[in-house]
């Protein structure tokens, strides 16, 4: 009885396991675990702690991404602009350089673009060699000690002796190293240009809407004028036909009445001249007999029937 009580007293204080009559362990008494600072903060605030993703280790043997002609121009001119305008921020300097780049002629841009093209060719060549070296390293990797095959998507040795996860290098996806000051400044410039382009696009759409309305009005005006022109052409054809009939009737009626110095009467060929002489006679009151006779002849003509 004394030994059993002694064992029961020792178990809670020392954390040792007790035994039953058969000599088997009943189990250790759980000790309170210390909470980490993050767990204490989460328990006190009641919010779950979100773990940040670890940054992927950059391979020192990976080829350096090529720089565009614009970035090369920006790197070359940034210090000069900073000295000339010390009050400008980095974003304002980058924006100023972007505006200058947009106004440069092709001749001035040519050396920067040629250097960028040469750097791009260099990058493609080095990436090809880099991928070949990685494939060779993957095939020469020793199998694991437990005999299981290595996963090609997991850790593989690189040329620098370090191990990291194999990833596919996509050629030409990026031309500026990401997560750098240059990359962030470039993104700010691109965002600013994108906002300006969107605003310009809205302005152009409004102008296009006004121009489309103007074009529509012009089309309607042109269609109206074409309809009026066709109507006038039809009316002119009717009048031309009426004039031709009138000349024929007058020439036939006045054929036997010579006037002026002529010895022949009116014909279809000279009816215009004949009627002009009659008009002059009426204004000057000369040759009254011939004029009165011509008036009588014309008065008796049925000119209304010519309009039908």
Backbone as CSV, one residue per row, in Angstrom:
resi,resn,N_x,N_y,N_z,CA_x,CA_y,CA_z,C_x,C_y,C_z
1,UNK,0.827,-1.206,0.000,0.000,0.000,0.000,0.852,1.243,0.000
2,UNK,1.965,1.224,0.789,2.828,2.395,0.830,3.527,2.594,-0.496
3,UNK,3.974,1.506,-1.148,4.645,1.628,-2.439,3.697,2.147,-3.499
4,UNK,2.457,1.678,-3.485,1.487,2.137,-4.485,1.198,3.612,-4.327
5,UNK,1.064,4.067,-3.085,0.827,5.492,-2.857,2.010,6.316,-3.271
6,UNK,3.221,5.765,-3.014,4.427,6.487,-3.393,4.525,6.632,-4.897
7,UNK,4.166,5.555,-5.649,4.206,5.634,-7.112,3.188,6.612,-7.641
8,UNK,2.021,6.688,-6.987,1.005,7.629,-7.429,1.426,9.060,-7.160
9,UNK,2.182,9.267,-6.087,2.647,10.617,-5.787,3.766,11.040,-6.714
10,UNK,4.582,10.106,-7.155,5.718,10.435,-8.013,5.265,10.740,-9.429
11,UNK,4.242,10.045,-9.941,3.837,10.174,-11.338,3.430,11.582,-11.718
12,UNK,2.589,12.264,-10.987,2.206,13.599,-11.409,3.342,14.586,-11.340
13,UNK,4.209,14.459,-10.350,5.248,15.460,-10.182,6.402,15.250,-11.115
14,UNK,6.828,14.063,-11.320,7.981,13.801,-12.171,7.641,13.521,-13.581
15,UNK,6.395,13.300,-13.941,6.012,13.020,-15.310,6.334,11.618,-15.721
16,UNK,6.668,10.671,-14.779,6.958,9.295,-15.151,5.693,8.494,-15.222
17,UNK,5.730,7.418,-16.025,4.552,6.570,-16.197,4.436,5.610,-15.042
18,UNK,3.194,5.274,-14.680,2.900,4.292,-13.627,2.591,2.976,-14.265
19,UNK,2.679,1.925,-13.472,2.442,0.581,-13.977,1.287,-0.038,-13.226
20,UNK,0.567,-0.938,-13.900,-0.514,-1.665,-13.268,0.004,-2.961,-12.702
21,UNK,-0.899,-3.777,-12.303,-0.496,-5.052,-11.698,0.215,-5.947,-12.650
22,UNK,-0.016,-5.846,-13.947,0.632,-6.708,-14.933,1.972,-6.170,-15.374
23,UNK,2.355,-4.939,-14.930,3.649,-4.370,-15.300,3.617,-3.558,-16.567
24,UNK,2.462,-3.249,-17.133,2.346,-2.467,-18.359,2.188,-0.990,-18.025
25,UNK,2.697,-0.122,-18.964,2.589,1.332,-18.746,1.161,1.795,-18.956
26,UNK,0.734,2.669,-18.094,-0.577,3.290,-18.284,-0.508,4.486,-19.231
27,UNK,0.667,5.066,-19.412,0.823,6.241,-20.303,1.380,7.413,-19.541
28,UNK,2.128,8.246,-20.270,2.727,9.418,-19.648,1.682,10.493,-19.397
29,UNK,1.918,11.213,-18.338,1.031,12.333,-18.017,1.392,13.508,-18.912
30,UNK,0.463,14.070,-19.717,0.801,15.165,-20.637,1.222,16.403,-19.891
31,UNK,2.307,17.000,-20.396,2.809,18.253,-19.843,2.291,19.414,-20.701
32,UNK,2.011,20.538,-20.091,1.556,21.708,-20.886,2.673,22.224,-21.763
33,UNK,2.390,22.366,-23.063,3.386,22.828,-24.017,3.404,24.346,-24.046
34,UNK,4.618,24.861,-24.255,4.760,26.311,-24.367,4.320,26.769,-25.759
35,UNK,3.531,27.805,-25.774,3.080,28.352,-27.056,4.115,29.308,-27.599
36,UNK,4.291,29.240,-28.916,5.199,30.170,-29.570,4.595,31.564,-29.572
37,UNK,5.452,32.542,-29.884,4.974,33.934,-29.909,3.890,34.133,-30.955
38,UNK,4.040,33.430,-32.126,3.024,33.562,-33.172,1.709,32.953,-32.744
39,UNK,1.796,31.775,-32.030,0.571,31.146,-31.553,-0.101,31.993,-30.488
40,UNK,0.742,32.583,-29.578,0.164,33.450,-28.563,-0.513,34.657,-29.198
41,UNK,0.141,35.227,-30.250,-0.458,36.388,-30.918,-1.763,36.013,-31.589
42,UNK,-1.781,34.791,-32.210,-3.010,34.369,-32.880,-4.113,34.081,-31.891
43,UNK,-3.734,33.486,-30.715,-4.760,33.185,-29.721,-5.290,34.450,-29.077
44,UNK,-4.401,35.454,-28.911,-4.841,36.705,-28.292,-5.692,37.528,-29.244
45,UNK,-5.296,37.563,-30.520,-6.052,38.367,-31.488,-7.235,37.631,-32.075
46,UNK,-7.192,36.300,-32.049,-8.290,35.521,-32.601,-8.239,35.367,-34.093
47,UNK,-7.176,35.858,-34.756,-7.040,35.769,-36.208,-5.974,34.753,-36.563
48,UNK,-6.182,33.969,-37.621,-5.158,32.985,-38.025,-3.940,33.679,-38.602
49,UNK,-2.783,33.109,-38.316,-1.526,33.645,-38.826,-1.262,33.046,-40.196
50,UNK,-1.113,33.927,-41.208,-0.840,33.473,-42.572,0.662,33.484,-42.785
51,UNK,1.197,32.333,-43.088,2.636,32.231,-43.311,2.983,32.772,-44.688
52,UNK,4.036,33.551,-44.736,4.499,34.072,-46.014,5.264,33.002,-46.772
53,UNK,5.098,33.060,-48.068,5.831,32.113,-48.904,7.301,32.499,-48.954
54,UNK,8.123,31.497,-48.867,9.553,31.746,-48.957,9.926,32.106,-50.393
55,UNK,10.801,33.098,-50.504,11.238,33.497,-51.831,12.051,32.392,-52.473
56,UNK,11.799,32.185,-53.732,12.543,31.167,-54.460,13.996,31.605,-54.637
57,UNK,14.879,30.684,-54.349,16.306,30.995,-54.443,16.675,31.190,-55.906
58,UNK,17.338,32.299,-56.176,17.732,32.601,-57.544,18.998,31.838,-57.896
59,UNK,18.970,31.196,-59.042,20.126,30.427,-59.496,21.188,31.387,-60.017
60,UNK,22.388,31.277,-59.445,23.474,32.163,-59.870,23.949,31.851,-61.279
61,UNK,23.708,30.613,-61.739,24.162,30.222,-63.074,23.158,30.578,-64.171
62,UNK,21.967,31.020,-63.781,20.949,31.338,-64.789,21.389,32.540,-65.613
63,UNK,21.111,32.533,-66.907,21.506,33.668,-67.751,20.781,34.943,-67.339
64,UNK,21.473,36.036,-67.476,20.889,37.328,-67.155,19.926,37.743,-68.254
65,UNK,18.732,38.164,-67.846,17.718,38.543,-68.828,18.179,39.757,-69.635
66,UNK,17.814,39.815,-70.897,18.233,40.953,-71.730,17.441,42.204,-71.385
67,UNK,18.032,43.336,-71.679,17.385,44.625,-71.461,16.898,45.183,-72.791
68,UNK,15.741,45.801,-72.755,15.199,46.414,-73.966,15.943,47.706,-74.277
69,UNK,15.725,48.205,-75.484,16.352,49.456,-75.866,15.892,50.610,-74.995
70,UNK,14.610,50.586,-74.631,14.085,51.645,-73.764,14.757,51.623,-72.396
71,UNK,14.934,50.428,-71.814,15.567,50.314,-70.497,17.026,50.753,-70.571
72,UNK,17.705,50.403,-71.647,19.100,50.830,-71.810,19.193,52.362,-71.887
73,UNK,18.289,52.960,-72.632,18.272,54.420,-72.713,17.979,55.032,-71.349
74,UNK,17.048,54.428,-70.607,16.678,54.940,-69.296,17.843,54.820,-68.315
75,UNK,18.572,53.695,-68.345,19.723,53.528,-67.460,20.836,54.519,-67.783
76,UNK,21.008,54.819,-69.053,22.084,55.720,-69.458,21.782,57.173,-69.112
77,UNK,20.527,57.570,-69.205,20.161,58.972,-69.030,19.659,59.299,-67.624
78,UNK,19.417,58.294,-66.770,18.799,58.558,-65.476,19.673,59.448,-64.591
79,UNK,20.984,59.154,-64.532,21.871,59.947,-63.676,21.933,61.402,-64.134
80,UNK,21.980,61.609,-65.440,22.031,62.984,-65.949,20.751,63.745,-65.614
81,UNK,19.610,63.084,-65.745,18.338,63.727,-65.410,18.261,64.003,-63.914
82,UNK,18.771,63.070,-63.094,18.743,63.263,-61.646,19.604,64.457,-61.232
83,UNK,20.764,64.632,-61.900,21.611,65.783,-61.596,20.984,67.087,-62.087
84,UNK,20.318,67.020,-63.220,19.710,68.214,-63.788,18.462,68.624,-63.027
85,UNK,17.690,67.631,-62.556,16.452,67.895,-61.809,16.515,67.144,-60.481
86,UNK,17.243,67.653,-59.488,17.376,66.913,-58.221,16.086,66.828,-57.427
87,UNK,15.126,67.686,-57.713,13.878,67.675,-56.946,12.890,66.622,-57.426
88,UNK,13.140,66.007,-58.575,12.212,65.013,-59.108,12.407,63.684,-58.407
89,UNK,11.286,62.963,-58.228,11.360,61.622,-57.658,11.749,60.619,-58.738
90,UNK,11.988,59.371,-58.284,12.388,58.337,-59.237,11.288,58.067,-60.255
91,UNK,10.040,58.097,-59.786,8.918,57.842,-60.702,8.798,58.967,-61.720
92,UNK,8.975,60.217,-61.271,8.882,61.354,-62.193,10.025,61.344,-63.204
93,UNK,11.219,60.936,-62.737,12.348,60.838,-63.669,12.078,59.774,-64.720
94,UNK,11.538,58.634,-64.282,11.227,57.560,-65.228,10.157,57.998,-66.218
95,UNK,9.157,58.724,-65.736,8.104,59.219,-66.629,8.679,60.196,-67.642
96,UNK,9.588,61.083,-67.183,10.214,62.041,-68.090,11.041,61.335,-69.154
97,UNK,11.781,60.297,-68.733,12.579,59.539,-69.699,11.689,58.797,-70.689
98,UNK,10.552,58.298,-70.208,9.625,57.609,-71.113,9.074,58.562,-72.165
99,UNK,8.763,59.798,-71.753,8.278,60.787,-72.726,9.372,61.145,-73.729
100,UNK,10.624,61.283,-73.242,11.727,61.575,-74.157,11.937,60.433,-75.141
101,UNK,11.828,59.194,-74.651,12.015,58.032,-75.526,10.957,58.013,-76.622
102,UNK,9.737,58.395,-76.268,8.670,58.397,-77.263,8.852,59.441,-78.343
103,UNK,9.592,60.521,-78.032,9.796,61.584,-79.017,11.080,61.423,-79.825
104,UNK,11.913,60.429,-79.480,13.174,60.248,-80.195,12.927,59.732,-81.605
105,UNK,13.809,60.090,-82.511,13.723,59.586,-83.882,14.299,58.177,-83.953
106,UNK,13.998,57.493,-85.043,14.496,56.130,-85.222,16.022,56.091,-85.284
107,UNK,16.626,57.160,-85.800,18.088,57.194,-85.908,18.736,57.247,-84.527
108,UNK,18.122,58.003,-83.608,18.670,58.095,-82.248,18.423,56.798,-81.479
109,UNK,17.272,56.163,-81.711,16.951,54.916,-81.017,17.765,53.732,-81.532
110,UNK,18.301,53.855,-82.732,18.927,52.712,-83.398,20.017,52.042,-82.567
111,UNK,21.015,52.774,-81.986,22.060,52.080,-81.222,21.522,51.336,-80.008
112,UNK,20.516,51.888,-79.337,19.943,51.217,-78.177,19.195,49.953,-78.593
113,UNK,18.461,50.038,-79.698,17.717,48.871,-80.172,18.656,47.786,-80.683
114,UNK,19.745,48.189,-81.337,20.715,47.197,-81.812,21.398,46.503,-80.638
115,UNK,21.749,47.259,-79.603,22.349,46.643,-78.415,21.369,45.705,-77.730
116,UNK,20.078,46.085,-77.692,19.069,45.216,-77.093,18.902,43.933,-77.892
117,UNK,18.948,44.031,-79.226,18.825,42.838,-80.064,20.015,41.908,-79.863
118,UNK,21.219,42.475,-79.776,22.404,41.648,-79.531,22.326,40.985,-78.159
119,UNK,21.826,41.713,-77.173,21.685,41.134,-75.834,20.639,40.040,-75.825
120,UNK,19.585,40.191,-76.622,18.546,39.163,-76.695,19.086,37.881,-77.341
121,UNK,19.901,38.053,-78.378,20.526,36.884,-79.013,21.450,36.185,-78.018
122,UNK,22.205,36.971,-77.266,23.080,36.401,-76.242,22.288,35.624,-75.209
123,UNK,21.152,36.171,-74.807,20.332,35.514,-73.793,19.783,34.183,-74.303
124,UNK,19.289,34.161,-75.531,18.769,32.913,-76.096,19.868,31.855,-76.176
125,UNK,21.071,32.275,-76.573,22.181,31.326,-76.677,22.556,30.770,-75.299
126,UNK,22.629,31.628,-74.297,22.995,31.168,-72.967,21.900,30.312,-72.344
127,UNK,20.647,30.625,-72.648,19.555,29.804,-72.114,19.613,28.399,-72.691
128,UNK,19.948,28.291,-73.967,20.069,26.965,-74.587,21.154,26.147,-73.900
129,UNK,22.312,26.758,-73.664,23.398,26.056,-72.967,22.994,25.731,-71.538
130,UNK,22.301,26.649,-70.905,21.877,26.456,-69.513,20.924,25.264,-69.396
131,UNK,19.972,25.166,-70.301,19.026,24.050,-70.271,19.714,22.728,-70.573
132,UNK,20.667,22.742,-71.497,21.414,21.516,-71.791,22.211,21.062,-70.576
133,UNK,22.827,21.984,-69.859,23.579,21.627,-68.653,22.661,21.075,-67.576
134,UNK,21.468,21.643,-67.450,20.521,21.138,-66.460,20.055,19.732,-66.802
135,UNK,19.803,19.486,-68.087,19.396,18.139,-68.489,20.509,17.134,-68.236
136,UNK,21.761,17.526,-68.506,22.893,16.633,-68.240,23.032,16.358,-66.754
137,UNK,22.844,17.383,-65.927,22.936,17.196,-64.482,21.819,16.303,-63.977
138,UNK,20.632,16.416,-64.563,19.508,15.586,-64.136,19.748,14.121,-64.467
139,UNK,20.312,13.826,-65.622,20.562,12.430,-65.999,21.697,11.812,-65.196
140,UNK,22.659,12.634,-64.737,23.799,12.125,-63.971,23.545,12.076,-62.481
141,UNK,22.364,12.485,-62.027,22.078,12.477,-60.593,21.972,11.049,-60.085
142,UNK,22.587,10.778,-58.890,22.562,9.440,-58.301,21.187,9.153,-57.737
143,UNK,20.742,7.863,-57.733,19.441,7.532,-57.140,19.486,7.656,-55.631
144,UNK,18.329,7.771,-55.023,18.232,7.901,-53.576,18.636,6.602,-52.899
145,UNK,19.034,6.715,-51.600,19.528,5.550,-50.860,18.435,4.539,-50.596
146,UNK,17.168,4.967,-50.495,16.093,4.028,-50.226,15.644,3.287,-51.471
147,UNK,16.279,3.551,-52.597,15.987,2.804,-53.815,14.854,3.371,-54.625
148,UNK,14.170,4.386,-54.131,13.060,4.954,-54.893,13.598,5.870,-55.970
149,UNK,12.885,5.924,-57.093,13.305,6.789,-58.202,13.103,8.245,-57.823
150,UNK,14.003,9.054,-58.292,13.907,10.489,-58.001,12.835,11.118,-58.872
151,UNK,12.152,12.062,-58.281,11.102,12.782,-59.002,11.742,13.863,-59.857
152,UNK,11.507,13.850,-61.171,12.158,14.865,-62.016,11.705,16.272,-61.690
153,UNK,10.540,16.440,-61.040,10.071,17.771,-60.706,10.606,18.291,-59.400
154,UNK,11.403,17.433,-58.658,11.921,17.857,-57.369,13.356,18.301,-57.511
155,UNK,14.096,18.279,-56.389,15.417,18.879,-56.351,16.394,18.163,-57.270
156,UNK,17.156,18.937,-58.018,18.188,18.411,-58.901,19.431,19.252,-58.703
157,UNK,20.626,18.676,-58.868,21.863,19.447,-58.669,22.082,20.431,-59.809
158,UNK,22.619,21.606,-59.482,22.979,22.609,-60.467,24.489,22.744,-60.527
159,UNK,24.955,23.548,-61.427,26.395,23.670,-61.647,27.106,24.275,-60.454
160,UNK,26.440,25.088,-59.668,27.083,25.711,-58.521,27.069,24.814,-57.292
161,UNK,26.604,23.589,-57.394,26.599,22.654,-56.291,25.385,22.755,-55.401
162,UNK,24.572,23.802,-55.554,23.388,23.963,-54.728,22.239,23.176,-55.328
163,UNK,21.261,22.905,-54.499,20.096,22.164,-54.949,18.877,23.055,-54.816
164,UNK,18.081,23.051,-55.799,16.824,23.790,-55.763,15.863,23.120,-56.726
165,UNK,14.594,23.524,-56.667,13.580,22.876,-57.495,13.789,23.231,-58.957
166,UNK,13.672,22.191,-59.777,13.847,22.403,-61.212,12.639,23.145,-61.761
167,UNK,12.880,24.120,-62.557,11.799,24.882,-63.168,12.125,25.125,-64.633
168,UNK,11.112,25.248,-65.391,11.299,25.453,-66.825,11.598,26.910,-67.104
169,UNK,12.662,27.152,-67.837,13.044,28.507,-68.217,12.375,28.830,-69.549
170,UNK,11.510,29.779,-69.518,10.794,30.153,-70.734,11.505,31.332,-71.367
171,UNK,11.940,31.112,-72.595,12.750,32.116,-73.286,11.864,33.255,-73.760
172,UNK,12.312,34.488,-73.448,11.641,35.662,-73.993,10.416,36.107,-73.242
173,UNK,10.086,35.435,-72.080,8.904,35.859,-71.351,9.107,37.233,-70.716
174,UNK,10.304,37.441,-70.193,10.592,38.703,-69.518,11.906,39.258,-70.032
175,UNK,11.974,40.552,-70.086,13.197,41.213,-70.513,13.803,42.050,-69.400
176,UNK,13.087,42.194,-68.268,13.595,42.938,-67.129,13.520,42.029,-65.912
177,UNK,14.575,41.936,-65.113,14.516,41.106,-63.902,13.410,41.599,-62.987
178,UNK,12.603,40.658,-62.487,11.459,41.038,-61.669,11.905,41.352,-60.256
179,UNK,11.028,42.036,-59.508,11.246,42.388,-58.109,12.514,43.219,-57.922
180,UNK,12.798,44.071,-58.878,13.899,45.014,-58.748,13.334,46.422,-58.852
181,UNK,14.122,47.392,-58.428,13.677,48.783,-58.503,13.401,49.186,-59.942
182,UNK,14.242,48.697,-60.822,14.054,48.993,-62.245,12.743,48.419,-62.755
183,UNK,12.430,47.188,-62.315,11.190,46.534,-62.729,9.974,47.292,-62.198
184,UNK,10.021,47.699,-60.926,8.896,48.416,-60.336,8.701,49.779,-60.995
185,UNK,9.790,50.473,-61.251,9.683,51.765,-61.927,9.137,51.598,-63.336
186,UNK,9.591,50.546,-64.004,9.085,50.282,-65.353,7.585,50.001,-65.309
187,UNK,7.137,49.262,-64.307,5.710,48.972,-64.182,4.909,50.248,-63.937
188,UNK,5.466,51.155,-63.115,4.764,52.409,-62.864,4.631,53.223,-64.142
189,UNK,5.691,53.244,-64.928,5.640,53.975,-66.200,4.612,53.351,-67.134
190,UNK,4.615,52.015,-67.195,3.656,51.323,-68.070,2.230,51.588,-67.613
191,UNK,1.991,51.573,-66.271,0.655,51.864,-65.758,0.238,53.287,-66.102
192,UNK,1.165,54.229,-65.967,0.848,55.616,-66.314,0.527,55.746,-67.797
193,UNK,1.327,55.095,-68.630,1.056,55.133,-70.070,-0.271,54.463,-70.395
194,UNK,-0.581,53.377,-69.662,-1.843,52.680,-69.909,-3.027,53.570,-69.563
195,UNK,-2.923,54.305,-68.443,-4.006,55.231,-68.095,-4.151,56.330,-69.139
196,UNK,-3.024,56.844,-69.620,-3.082,57.876,-70.655,-3.693,57.329,-71.937
197,UNK,-3.331,56.084,-72.278,-3.887,55.479,-73.492,-5.387,55.246,-73.347
198,UNK,-5.808,54.822,-72.140,-7.241,54.616,-71.930,-7.999,55.934,-72.042
199,UNK,-7.428,57.003,-71.463,-8.077,58.309,-71.568,-8.123,58.767,-73.024
200,UNK,-7.010,58.577,-73.730,-6.988,58.944,-75.148,-7.984,58.108,-75.935
201,UNK,-8.100,56.835,-75.566,-9.047,55.957,-76.256,-10.478,56.443,-76.062
202,UNK,-10.792,56.886,-74.820,-12.134,57.416,-74.566,-12.374,58.675,-75.397
203,UNK,-11.363,59.566,-75.438,-11.506,60.786,-76.243,-11.697,60.453,-77.723
204,UNK,-10.916,59.497,-78.214,-11.043,59.115,-79.620,-12.403,58.480,-79.902
205,UNK,-12.905,57.695,-78.947,-14.227,57.100,-79.142,-15.303,58.179,-79.216
206,UNK,-15.177,59.206,-78.362,-16.137,60.307,-78.426,-16.026,61.056,-79.750
207,UNK,-14.788,61.298,-80.188,-14.604,61.955,-81.481,-15.156,61.099,-82.617
208,UNK,-14.922,59.797,-82.529,-15.453,58.901,-83.561,-16.973,58.930,-83.581
209,UNK,-17.575,59.004,-82.379,-19.034,59.065,-82.323,-19.552,60.329,-83.007
210,UNK,-18.877,61.469,-82.729,-19.283,62.727,-83.371,-19.071,62.648,-84.880
211,UNK,-17.924,62.086,-85.281,-17.639,61.979,-86.714,-18.613,61.025,-87.407
212,UNK,-18.953,59.931,-86.728,-19.920,59.005,-87.319,-21.274,59.687,-87.515
213,UNK,-21.677,60.510,-86.519,-22.930,61.246,-86.668,-22.828,62.233,-87.820
214,UNK,-21.671,62.896,-87.918,-21.469,63.849,-89.017,-21.493,63.131,-90.363
215,UNK,-20.835,61.978,-90.433,-20.833,61.203,-91.680,-22.243,60.751,-92.034
216,UNK,-23.000,60.357,-91.004,-24.383,59.945,-91.256,-25.200,61.104,-91.817
217,UNK,-25.012,62.304,-91.236,-25.721,63.482,-91.759,-25.280,63.807,-93.183
218,UNK,-23.979,63.665,-93.435,-23.483,63.910,-94.787,-24.070,62.905,-95.778
219,UNK,-24.147,61.649,-95.372,-24.742,60.635,-96.250,-26.202,60.962,-96.553
220,UNK,-26.917,61.393,-95.499,-28.315,61.766,-95.723,-28.417,62.969,-96.660
221,UNK,-27.506,63.961,-96.461,-27.513,65.124,-97.351,-27.184,64.751,-98.785
222,UNK,-26.188,63.856,-98.941,-25.818,63.413,-100.291,-26.970,62.665,-100.947
223,UNK,-27.634,61.812,-100.161,-28.769,61.073,-100.714,-29.893,62.019,-101.128
224,UNK,-30.110,63.059,-100.306,-31.149,64.034,-100.641,-30.796,64.795,-101.915
225,UNK,-29.523,65.201,-102.026,-29.090,65.911,-103.232,-29.168,65.019,-104.464
226,UNK,-28.832,63.750,-104.305,-28.936,62.833,-105.439,-30.379,62.674,-105.884
227,UNK,-31.288,62.600,-104.910,-32.706,62.495,-105.268,-33.183,63.752,-105.993
228,UNK,-32.741,64.932,-105.474,-33.116,66.180,-106.141,-32.510,66.256,-107.541
229,UNK,-31.267,65.788,-107.672,-30.625,65.811,-108.994,-31.367,64.922,-109.980
230,UNK,-31.742,63.735,-109.527,-32.490,62.828,-110.407,-33.841,63.424,-110.787
231,UNK,-34.477,64.097,-109.804,-35.767,64.723,-110.101,-35.607,65.853,-111.122
232,UNK,-34.529,66.652,-110.951,-34.283,67.742,-111.901,-33.916,67.211,-113.278
233,UNK,-33.162,66.103,-113.304,-32.835,65.513,-114.603,-34.095,65.053,-115.319
234,UNK,-35.006,64.465,-114.562,-36.267,64.022,-115.170,-37.071,65.221,-115.682
235,UNK,-37.103,66.292,-114.868,-37.844,67.493,-115.287,-37.187,68.142,-116.498
236,UNK,-35.843,68.169,-116.501,-35.139,68.736,-117.657,-35.413,67.945,-118.926
237,UNK,-35.507,66.622,-118.779,-35.815,65.803,-119.958,-37.209,66.121,-120.490
238,UNK,-38.154,66.330,-119.538,-39.516,66.687,-119.961,-39.526,68.050,-120.657
239,UNK,-38.794,69.022,-120.075,-38.738,70.358,-120.679,-38.032,70.338,-122.027
240,UNK,-36.983,69.516,-122.129,-36.283,69.414,-123.406,-37.198,68.838,-124.477
241,UNK,-37.992,67.848,-124.093,-38.940,67.273,-125.051,-40.007,68.303,-125.447
242,UNK,-40.481,69.076,-124.448,-41.480,70.113,-124.738,-40.897,71.193,-125.647
243,UNK,-39.621,71.588,-125.406,-38.986,72.614,-126.230,-38.822,72.134,-127.664
244,UNK,-38.451,70.891,-127.825,-38.281,70.360,-129.176,-39.616,70.333,-129.924
245,UNK,-40.689,69.956,-129.228,-42.012,69.955,-129.866,-42.438,71.377,-130.220
246,UNK,-42.142,72.328,-129.304,-42.525,73.717,-129.551,-41.799,74.276,-130.769
247,UNK,-40.503,73.963,-130.884,-39.750,74.428,-132.053,-40.333,73.850,-133.342
248,UNK,-40.696,72.599,-133.277,-41.246,71.961,-134.485,-42.571,72.614,-134.900
249,UNK,-43.445,72.865,-133.916,-44.747,73.472,-134.212,-44.584,74.899,-134.736
250,UNK,-43.714,75.695,-134.086,-43.505,77.076,-134.526,-42.880,77.130,-135.917
251,UNK,-41.925,76.246,-136.165,-41.291,76.235,-137.485,-42.306,75.883,-138.571
252,UNK,-43.200,74.954,-138.262,-44.210,74.590,-139.257,-45.219,75.701,-139.495
253,UNK,-45.584,76.431,-138.414,-46.591,77.485,-138.557,-46.026,78.731,-139.223
254,UNK,-44.760,79.048,-138.944,-44.164,80.280,-139.474,-43.282,80.033,-140.687
255,UNK,-43.400,78.903,-141.306,-42.551,78.592,-142.462,-42.860,79.501,-143.658
256,UNK,-44.093,79.957,-143.789,-44.462,80.788,-144.943,-44.401,82.264,-144.658
257,UNK,-43.790,82.691,-143.539,-43.738,84.106,-143.194,-42.287,84.538,-143.043
258,UNK,-41.700,85.002,-144.159,-40.321,85.510,-144.044,-40.303,86.870,-143.376
259,UNK,-39.277,87.118,-142.574,-39.151,88.408,-141.890,-37.726,88.913,-142.070
260,UNK,-37.551,90.197,-141.859,-36.236,90.793,-141.946,-35.687,90.709,-143.354
261,UNK,-34.357,90.491,-143.413,-33.689,90.444,-144.712,-33.777,89.073,-145.354
262,UNK,-34.241,88.090,-144.613,-34.318,86.743,-145.148,-35.492,86.569,-146.093
263,UNK,-35.307,85.648,-147.037,-36.359,85.391,-148.009,-37.099,84.096,-147.728
264,UNK,-36.749,83.452,-146.671,-37.410,82.205,-146.317,-37.987,82.323,-144.921
265,UNK,-38.965,81.501,-144.679,-39.614,81.531,-143.379,-38.828,80.744,-142.332
266,UNK,-39.528,80.394,-141.261,-38.889,79.682,-140.143,-38.720,78.207,-140.465
267,UNK,-37.601,77.638,-140.000,-37.334,76.197,-140.101,-36.884,75.698,-138.719
268,UNK,-36.765,74.391,-138.620,-36.315,73.819,-137.330,-34.884,74.247,-137.028
269,UNK,-34.087,74.441,-138.068,-32.682,74.807,-137.861,-32.516,76.267,-137.450
270,UNK,-33.372,77.168,-138.028,-33.193,78.596,-137.735,-34.287,79.168,-136.845
271,UNK,-35.049,78.299,-136.162,-36.183,78.787,-135.381,-35.738,79.677,-134.226
272,UNK,-34.558,79.381,-133.634,-34.064,80.212,-132.520,-33.740,81.626,-133.012
273,UNK,-33.052,81.715,-134.152,-32.722,83.014,-134.722,-33.983,83.743,-135.175
274,UNK,-34.924,83.003,-135.770,-36.186,83.581,-136.258,-36.958,84.199,-135.103
275,UNK,-37.092,83.482,-133.980,-37.838,84.006,-132.841,-37.109,85.187,-132.205
276,UNK,-35.760,85.187,-132.266,-35.006,86.332,-131.761,-35.275,87.587,-132.564
277,UNK,-35.378,87.466,-133.904,-35.687,88.625,-134.742,-37.096,89.130,-134.479
278,UNK,-38.045,88.210,-134.261,-39.402,88.638,-133.915,-39.411,89.427,-132.602
279,UNK,-38.592,88.986,-131.655,-38.531,89.690,-130.369,-37.961,91.102,-130.539
280,UNK,-36.939,91.242,-131.382,-36.367,92.562,-131.636,-37.385,93.464,-132.354
281,UNK,-38.165,92.896,-133.288,-39.193,93.669,-133.994,-40.263,94.145,-133.022
282,UNK,-40.609,93.298,-132.054,-41.635,93.697,-131.083,-41.128,94.820,-130.185
283,UNK,-39.832,94.820,-129.859,-39.283,95.870,-128.999,-39.125,97.199,-129.752
284,UNK,-38.786,97.107,-131.052,-38.544,98.339,-131.828,-39.774,98.802,-132.620
285,UNK,-40.842,98.024,-132.563,-42.070,98.361,-133.299,-41.819,98.540,-134.794
286,UNK,-40.914,97.782,-135.359,-40.641,97.834,-136.797,-41.293,96.638,-137.479
287,UNK,-41.539,96.785,-138.802,-42.181,95.724,-139.570,-43.500,95.314,-138.903
288,UNK,-44.338,96.229,-138.705,-45.592,95.983,-138.013,-46.466,94.935,-138.683
289,UNK,-46.514,94.911,-139.996,-47.380,93.952,-140.672,-46.909,92.524,-140.429
290,UNK,-45.640,92.252,-140.652,-45.113,90.893,-140.448,-45.228,90.476,-138.988
291,UNK,-45.017,91.429,-138.085,-45.094,91.101,-136.649,-46.524,90.755,-136.248
292,UNK,-47.482,91.545,-136.748,-48.876,91.268,-136.410,-49.331,89.936,-136.987
293,UNK,-48.888,89.637,-138.194,-49.266,88.366,-138.803,-48.671,87.201,-138.020
294,UNK,-47.410,87.336,-137.551,-46.783,86.270,-136.752,-47.528,86.079,-135.444
295,UNK,-47.984,87.195,-134.824,-48.755,87.087,-133.585,-50.065,86.340,-133.807
296,UNK,-50.731,86.647,-134.935,-51.985,85.957,-135.222,-51.761,84.459,-135.405
297,UNK,-50.686,84.110,-136.106,-50.401,82.684,-136.335,-50.121,81.971,-135.007
298,UNK,-49.304,82.572,-134.163,-48.942,81.938,-132.876,-50.161,81.855,-131.965
299,UNK,-51.054,82.886,-132.016,-52.237,82.884,-131.163,-53.167,81.734,-131.522
300,UNK,-53.196,81.338,-132.761,-54.093,80.268,-133.198,-53.537,78.867,-132.909
301,UNK,-52.271,78.776,-132.511,-51.669,77.460,-132.249,-52.201,76.872,-130.942
302,UNK,-52.381,75.569,-130.912,-52.810,74.852,-129.699,-51.564,74.363,-128.949
303,UNK,-50.988,75.264,-128.165,-49.745,74.928,-127.450,-49.985,74.094,-126.188
304,UNK,-51.216,74.050,-125.693,-51.501,73.278,-124.483,-51.330,71.776,-124.709
305,UNK,-51.603,71.381,-125.959,-51.495,69.944,-126.252,-50.047,69.457,-126.246
306,UNK,-49.090,70.389,-126.317,-47.678,69.980,-126.329,-47.205,69.463,-124.965
307,UNK,-47.898,69.908,-123.903,-47.475,69.512,-122.557,-47.873,68.090,-122.211
308,UNK,-48.755,67.495,-122.963,-49.208,66.137,-122.663,-48.260,65.113,-123.260
